[in-house]
Amino acid sequence: MNLKFYLPLMLVLAVVASLLEERKAKLPDVPSHTEKQITASTSALTPADIEFDGSNGFLTLLDSNRKISHKEIARWRASLKGNNGFYTYQTNNRPFTALAPDIKGNFHLTHSYLEGYLPFKVDNPMLPMLVIARKKTYQYDHEQYGGLMEIWQSSKQSYYYPSGDCEDHAILLADWLIEAGYDARVAVGTYDGGGHAWVVLFINGNEYVLEATQKRGFGRQYPLASTQPNYHPTMMFTQDHFWLNTGSDVTTDYSSKHWKLMSRFTEQPF
């Protein structure tokens, strides 16, 4: 079993330029009753509510049925303390899970950041991204956290804090959609050569790419993944599953045979 370090998830300059333009644009309108829901859900959160300590449980490697205990995972987390970055653990040279640091510098399995948080109920899968576009500003980690290049916010923290980068946006959007009953996953890979995180949504046999950091240019539905070739995925995760792209990352197919379900996380009490 090996540990592998990945470079921080940063958007490339072309995307940054686009985002800077988007910040200047008028944010999308949302219904007046949604404005009230945003205000109510935000004010309902307190600093105590967004305290984050990851999740406790064990991993099952699905190719071998091997169990990795919470004690072993705790050792991984402790061994990474003081580092900064995005790390994967591997078996047979294939990543089966990943860890990233929180705002206090403590490492957690990436799926832990999806806390099962539903800010408020929605009946339209477009609405969460519209709300996030209106509510949250894109900002690099090193700008927010004293030069640190990789810090992750949990879904509650991402809703609470007014700014964050790509994975913070993606974690909040995916978690919200999942809790609203949709099949959504956080995808990690590259966009035009730069590290990035986004959301993939599966509905009625179709796959859609959701650019969670998007601030304008919304249509009536999300774009089909097949029309988004600049996103090159290497892995995906939810609250309890981790998928690895075992084929080419130059793909727009997020359900092909090359996507291998590597591990399952099972919650357990402390």
C-alpha positions as CSV (number, residue, x, y, z in Angstrom):
1,M,0.0,0.0,0.0
2,N,1.5,3.3,-1.1
3,L,0.9,7.0,-0.4
4,K,1.0,9.4,-3.3
5,F,1.0,13.1,-3.3
6,Y,-0.9,15.2,-5.8
7,L,-0.3,18.9,-6.5
8,P,-2.8,21.3,-5.0
9,L,-6.1,21.7,-6.9
10,M,-5.7,25.0,-8.6
11,L,-7.4,26.4,-11.7
12,V,-5.3,27.4,-14.7
13,L,-4.8,31.0,-15.6
14,A,-7.4,30.9,-18.4
15,V,-10.0,29.8,-15.9
16,V,-8.9,32.4,-13.4
17,A,-9.3,35.2,-16.0
18,S,-12.8,33.9,-16.7
19,L,-13.7,33.9,-13.0
20,L,-12.4,37.4,-12.5
21,E,-14.7,38.5,-15.3
22,E,-17.6,36.6,-13.7
23,R,-17.1,38.4,-10.4
24,K,-17.8,41.7,-12.2
25,A,-21.0,40.3,-13.7
26,K,-24.4,40.5,-12.1
27,L,-25.0,37.3,-10.2
28,P,-28.0,35.1,-11.3
29,D,-31.4,36.1,-9.9
30,V,-33.2,33.6,-7.6
31,P,-36.8,33.6,-6.6
32,S,-37.7,35.9,-3.7
33,H,-38.8,33.0,-1.5
34,T,-35.3,31.4,-2.1
35,E,-33.7,34.7,-1.0
36,K,-35.5,34.2,2.3
37,Q,-34.4,30.5,2.5
38,I,-30.8,31.6,1.9
39,T,-31.0,34.1,4.7
40,A,-32.7,31.7,7.1
41,S,-30.4,28.8,6.4
42,T,-27.2,30.9,6.7
43,S,-28.3,32.6,10.0
44,A,-29.2,29.2,11.4
45,L,-25.6,28.1,11.2
46,T,-23.2,29.1,14.1
47,P,-19.5,28.6,14.5
48,A,-20.2,25.6,16.7
49,D,-22.3,24.1,13.9
50,I,-19.5,24.2,11.4
51,E,-16.8,22.6,13.7
52,F,-15.4,19.7,11.6
53,D,-13.6,16.6,12.7
54,G,-14.1,14.3,9.8
55,S,-15.9,11.0,10.0
56,N,-15.1,7.8,11.9
57,G,-15.4,4.4,10.3
58,F,-13.6,1.8,8.2
59,L,-12.8,1.3,4.5
60,T,-13.5,-1.8,2.5
61,L,-11.3,-2.4,-0.6
62,L,-13.8,-3.8,-3.0
63,D,-11.4,-5.8,-5.2
64,S,-10.1,-7.8,-2.2
65,N,-12.8,-7.2,0.5
66,R,-10.0,-6.1,2.8
67,K,-11.1,-4.0,5.7
68,I,-9.0,-1.0,6.8
69,S,-9.9,0.0,10.4
70,H,-10.5,3.4,11.7
71,K,-7.4,3.0,13.8
72,E,-5.2,2.6,10.7
73,I,-7.0,5.5,9.0
74,A,-6.2,7.6,12.2
75,R,-2.5,6.7,11.8
76,W,-2.6,7.9,8.2
77,R,-4.1,11.2,9.3
78,A,-1.6,11.6,12.1
79,S,1.3,10.8,9.8
80,L,0.3,13.6,7.4
81,K,0.0,16.2,10.1
82,G,2.1,19.2,9.2
83,N,2.0,18.6,5.5
84,N,-0.1,20.5,3.0
85,G,-1.5,18.9,-0.1
86,F,-3.9,16.2,-1.6
87,Y,-2.7,12.7,-1.0
88,T,-3.9,9.3,-2.2
89,Y,-3.4,5.8,-0.7
90,Q,-2.9,3.0,-3.2
91,T,-3.0,-0.7,-3.6
92,N,-1.4,-2.3,-6.6
93,N,-0.5,1.2,-7.8
94,R,-4.1,2.2,-7.9
95,P,-5.5,4.9,-5.6
96,F,-8.4,3.7,-3.5
97,T,-9.0,6.7,-1.3
98,A,-7.6,10.2,-0.8
99,L,-7.0,12.6,2.1
100,A,-6.9,16.4,2.3
101,P,-6.3,19.0,5.1
102,D,-9.1,21.0,6.8
103,I,-8.9,24.6,7.8
104,K,-7.1,23.6,11.0
105,G,-4.5,21.5,9.1
106,N,-5.9,18.2,10.1
107,F,-6.2,15.5,7.4
108,H,-9.4,13.6,6.6
109,L,-10.7,11.2,4.0
110,T,-12.0,13.4,1.2
111,H,-15.5,11.9,1.4
112,S,-15.7,13.1,5.0
113,Y,-16.1,16.7,3.7
114,L,-19.5,15.8,2.4
115,E,-21.4,15.9,5.7
116,G,-24.9,15.2,4.4
117,Y,-25.8,18.8,4.6
118,L,-29.0,20.2,3.0
119,P,-29.2,24.0,3.4
120,F,-32.9,23.8,2.4
121,K,-35.1,21.6,0.2
122,V,-35.1,22.2,-3.6
123,D,-37.2,20.8,-6.4
124,N,-34.9,21.9,-9.2
125,P,-31.3,20.6,-9.5
126,M,-30.2,23.9,-11.0
127,L,-31.1,25.9,-7.9
128,P,-28.2,24.9,-5.6
129,M,-25.6,26.1,-8.1
130,L,-27.5,29.3,-8.6
131,V,-27.5,29.9,-4.9
132,I,-23.8,29.0,-4.6
133,A,-23.0,31.4,-7.4
134,R,-24.9,34.2,-5.7
135,K,-23.6,33.4,-2.2
136,K,-20.0,32.4,-2.5
137,T,-17.0,34.1,-4.1
138,Y,-14.1,32.2,-5.7
139,Q,-10.8,32.7,-3.8
140,Y,-7.5,30.7,-3.8
141,D,-6.5,28.8,-0.7
142,H,-3.2,30.7,-0.4
143,E,-5.1,34.0,-0.4
144,Q,-7.3,32.8,2.5
145,Y,-5.0,30.7,4.6
146,G,-1.7,32.5,4.9
147,G,0.0,31.0,1.8
148,L,-1.1,27.4,2.3
149,M,-1.9,25.9,-1.1
150,E,-4.4,23.3,-0.2
151,I,-7.1,23.6,2.4
152,W,-10.6,22.0,2.2
153,Q,-13.8,23.3,3.6
154,S,-16.6,20.8,4.7
155,S,-20.0,21.3,3.1
156,K,-21.3,23.2,6.1
157,Q,-18.2,25.4,6.2
158,S,-18.5,26.0,2.5
159,Y,-22.0,27.3,2.9
160,Y,-21.1,29.4,5.9
161,Y,-17.9,31.0,4.6
162,P,-18.3,33.6,1.9
163,S,-15.4,32.4,-0.2
164,G,-13.6,29.3,-1.2
165,D,-11.9,27.6,-4.2
166,C,-12.9,24.8,-6.6
167,E,-13.2,21.8,-4.2
168,D,-15.0,23.9,-1.6
169,H,-17.7,24.9,-4.2
170,A,-17.8,21.3,-5.6
171,I,-18.2,19.7,-2.1
172,L,-21.1,22.0,-1.2
173,L,-22.9,21.5,-4.5
174,A,-22.5,17.7,-4.6
175,D,-23.5,17.3,-1.0
176,W,-26.6,19.5,-1.4
177,L,-27.7,17.6,-4.6
178,I,-27.1,14.2,-2.9
179,E,-29.2,15.2,0.1
180,A,-31.9,16.5,-2.3
181,G,-32.1,13.0,-3.8
182,Y,-29.9,13.3,-6.8
183,D,-27.0,11.1,-7.9
184,A,-24.1,13.5,-7.8
185,R,-20.3,13.0,-7.3
186,V,-17.3,15.2,-6.8
187,A,-14.8,14.6,-9.6
188,V,-11.1,15.4,-9.3
189,G,-8.7,15.8,-12.2
190,T,-7.5,18.6,-14.4
191,Y,-9.1,21.3,-16.5
192,D,-6.9,22.5,-19.4
193,G,-3.9,21.1,-17.6
194,G,-4.5,22.5,-14.2
195,G,-5.7,20.6,-11.1
196,H,-9.4,21.0,-10.6
197,A,-12.6,19.7,-8.8
198,W,-16.1,19.7,-10.2
199,V,-19.4,17.9,-9.9
200,V,-20.9,15.2,-12.1
201,L,-24.7,14.7,-12.0
202,F,-26.4,11.6,-13.3
203,I,-30.1,11.9,-14.3
204,N,-32.2,9.6,-16.5
205,G,-29.3,8.0,-18.1
206,N,-27.5,11.3,-18.9
207,E,-24.4,12.7,-17.4
208,Y,-23.9,16.4,-16.7
209,V,-20.8,18.4,-15.8
210,L,-21.5,21.0,-13.1
211,E,-18.8,23.7,-12.9
212,A,-19.5,24.6,-9.3
213,T,-17.4,27.8,-9.5
214,Q,-19.5,29.2,-12.3
215,K,-21.0,32.6,-11.6
216,R,-22.9,33.5,-14.7
217,G,-24.0,32.2,-18.1
218,F,-26.6,29.8,-16.8
219,G,-29.0,28.2,-19.2
220,R,-32.1,26.1,-18.5
221,Q,-30.1,22.9,-17.8
222,Y,-26.6,21.8,-17.0
223,P,-24.3,21.0,-20.0
224,L,-24.0,17.3,-21.0
225,A,-20.6,15.8,-20.0
226,S,-20.1,14.8,-23.6
227,T,-19.9,18.5,-24.5
228,Q,-17.2,19.2,-21.9
229,P,-13.9,17.7,-23.2
230,N,-11.6,20.0,-21.3
231,Y,-12.4,18.3,-18.0
232,H,-10.1,15.3,-17.5
233,P,-11.2,13.2,-14.5
234,T,-9.0,10.8,-12.6
235,M,-11.3,10.0,-9.6
236,M,-14.7,10.6,-8.1
237,F,-16.1,10.3,-4.6
238,T,-19.3,10.6,-2.6
239,Q,-19.9,10.3,1.1
240,D,-19.2,6.6,1.0
241,H,-17.7,5.6,-2.3
242,F,-14.5,6.2,-4.2
243,W,-14.1,5.6,-8.0
244,L,-10.9,5.5,-10.0
245,N,-10.6,6.2,-13.7
246,T,-8.5,3.3,-14.9
247,G,-8.6,4.4,-18.6
248,S,-7.7,7.6,-20.3
249,D,-8.5,10.8,-18.4
250,V,-9.3,12.3,-21.8
251,T,-12.9,11.1,-21.5
252,T,-16.3,12.6,-21.2
253,D,-17.9,9.3,-20.1
254,Y,-18.3,9.1,-16.3
255,S,-20.0,5.7,-16.3
256,S,-17.8,3.7,-18.7
257,K,-16.3,0.3,-17.8
258,H,-13.0,2.2,-17.1
259,W,-14.5,3.7,-13.9
260,K,-13.7,1.2,-11.1
261,L,-15.4,1.4,-7.7
262,M,-12.3,1.0,-5.5
263,S,-13.6,1.4,-1.9
264,R,-16.6,1.9,0.3
265,F,-16.6,3.8,3.6
266,T,-18.8,2.6,6.5
267,E,-19.5,4.9,9.4
268,Q,-19.1,3.5,12.9
269,P,-19.5,5.1,16.3
270,F,-16.5,6.3,18.2
